[in-house]
Amino acid sequence: MEGQTDPVYFASLCHGKVKAEQEDIIMALEGNLTEHHKFMIRIIRQDIRQTETLIKELDMEIEKQLLPYAQEIALLQQIPGIGEQTAGELISEIGVDMDVFATDKHISSWAGVSSGNKESAGKKSGKTTHGNKQVKSILTESGWAASRTKGTFLSSKYKRLVGREAKREQLHMPS
């Protein structure tokens, strides 16, 4: 952008983990960079800077809107798998007034994480309801994160269940 066009110089700027050989990188960098290309690159970089500025402004506004819920966010963060951002997302989707849900089963059904309870010919079906897609996604990610935390009840429960499922699948595999 500033007149530097030496491919050897640019190849020397590559990160050490780049697997390509220096010669291959130099060959890839040799080309015909016209003024039009430079103009387009400047426009794209300007757009990236503007987008980054917008993201910072949005993040600051989100933080400002969540300030009144600092106590609730701190409480949610005590749950394995839930960090500050996840707690904020849950509060923005569900709110903090749990009186709108009659029981814990109502909120899990509303979120779409409550399994079905159908039984036909002795076989049970456990499909979940559709529910709120955002909350379901947030809770799913949090569940995966919790299953990977060390030394927690949730991770040990997950490991017990996974072990049981693996054994069950081995028993039913055709030989």
Summary of the structure (lengths in Angstrom):
residues: 175
radius of gyration: 26.0
end to end distance: 64.1
largest distance: 76.2
contacts: 370
relative contact order: 0.07
helix: 64%
strand: 5%
